[in-house]
Amino acid sequence: MSYKFKITKISESGVSKLDFNNIPFGKVFTDHMFVADYIDGQWTNFEIKPIAPIPTHPGNMAWHYGQAIFEGMKATVDAARNPLLFRPEMHAVRFNKSASRMSMPEIPNDLFVQAVHNIVHMEKDWIPAQAGSALYIRPFMYATDETIGVKASETYKFIIFTMPVGPYYTNPVKLLAQDKYVRAVIGGVGEAKTAGNYAASLLPATMAKKEGYDQVMWLDGVHKKYVQEIGTMNIFFVINDEILTPNLDGAILAGITRDSMIQLFKSEGFKVTERPITIDELIEAGKNGSLTEAFGSGTAAVIAPASHIKHNDEVVELDMNNRKYSSWAFDTINGLKNRTVADKFNWIVPAEPYQE
Ligand SMILES: *Cc1c(COP(=O)(O)O)cnc(C)c1O
């Protein structure tokens, strides 16, 4: 931790106005944000200051050509209200992979991580303590050149803001696999957390909702046969007591919850296999009863069990009383994040305050 930040504190924190038992998801922002600029080939102007709009020129390249990437992470507290981060370094590494794919400058991992530590420590009074609640952390970067013309911008802004979020208790999700739209192809930008991927997913998601389904189950872009992921989560299935998840093929987003789940399941002695999984195989396993669970994994919802999978005219319904693996996964990740489950992989890192 060695970067110098200019710190300007808000005169009065908004935290006293927050009802911790009733936090609307994605609508409440904390007091401060971290901001840095990329100018003349280097990162500069490191600052933590009160959160406020940033005036932007209409010719800003990000609006037109979409150089915009982000991360999603969570901070939690232990029983003594110490602020904790979950695998922050891994988020820095993934952020830089997204940056490199989108022709954006990388930000030094230690600068990314220090900024996350310091802003979270500063906003620690905003971290809800209830199991499953957290401080959601949103680091992002976008192009700032005021130029029309398709090329990589030469200047960028990197910002981190944070938001308290309540437990994201999802009802079991209904998944719709369809052949018309795809999320990503190998060689495309599916592996990057870049803004346009989410814009592209909105129309298919709306169409799925009209059919009564909560999330699109994305199939591969070439064969429309292999399951990739759901909505904005990675996906796991349980068939004959074997936990299956699609292997990272270059089109799937490499989820940090996914990676954590694979390691945790293995360390518990559960059988986990990463391999291509076809939609036909899933429907078949659903019909003959060997498919017992399906669940999404991601930072926001942590684990989201699925109740239905639809493809063409076939619908598989899962027994929601059988959640052996998804419940274990949910309790283990949340327990780790509140330090009520032993952290044998050393994933939990106490957030450190800014030091001059
Ligand atoms: C962020 C994201 C995930 C989940 O990643 P986590 O690191 O577990 O939060 C999965 N799929 C997509 C498309 C995502 O954007």
Ligand as a Chemical Component Dictionary entry (heavy atoms), coordinates in Angstrom:
data_LIG
# 
_chem_comp.id                   LIG 
_chem_comp.type                 NON-POLYMER 
_chem_comp.pdbx_formal_charge   0 
_chem_comp.three_letter_code    LIG 
# 
loop_
_chem_comp_atom.comp_id 
_chem_comp_atom.atom_id 
_chem_comp_atom.alt_atom_id 
_chem_comp_atom.type_symbol 
_chem_comp_atom.charge 
_chem_comp_atom.model_Cartn_x 
_chem_comp_atom.model_Cartn_y 
_chem_comp_atom.model_Cartn_z 
_chem_comp_atom.pdbx_ordinal 
LIG C1 C1 C 0 -19.875 -11.029 -13.323 1  
LIG C2 C2 C 0 -20.435 -12.144 -14.144 2  
LIG C3 C3 C 0 -20.492 -13.476 -13.685 3  
LIG C4 C4 C 0 -20.161 -13.874 -12.272 4  
LIG O1 O1 O 0 -18.869 -13.561 -11.870 5  
LIG P1 P1 P 0 -18.518 -13.428 -10.330 6  
LIG O2 O2 O 0 -17.084 -13.084 -10.338 7  
LIG O3 O3 O 0 -18.797 -14.723 -9.694  8  
LIG O4 O4 O 0 -19.380 -12.341 -9.773  9  
LIG C5 C5 C 0 -20.928 -14.454 -14.565 10 
LIG N1 N1 N 0 -21.322 -14.141 -15.820 11 
LIG C6 C6 C 0 -21.305 -12.879 -16.280 12 
LIG C7 C7 C 0 -21.728 -12.610 -17.668 13 
LIG C8 C8 C 0 -20.872 -11.839 -15.450 14 
LIG O5 O5 O 0 -20.872 -10.584 -15.898 15 
# 
loop_
_chem_comp_bond.comp_id 
_chem_comp_bond.atom_id_1 
_chem_comp_bond.atom_id_2 
_chem_comp_bond.value_order 
_chem_comp_bond.pdbx_ordinal 
LIG C1 C2 SING 1  
LIG C2 C3 SING 2  
LIG C2 C8 DOUB 3  
LIG C3 C4 SING 4  
LIG C3 C5 DOUB 5  
LIG C4 O1 SING 6  
LIG O1 P1 SING 7  
LIG P1 O2 DOUB 8  
LIG P1 O3 SING 9  
LIG P1 O4 SING 10 
LIG C5 N1 SING 11 
LIG N1 C6 DOUB 12 
LIG C6 C7 SING 13 
LIG C6 C8 SING 14 
LIG C8 O5 SING 15 
# 
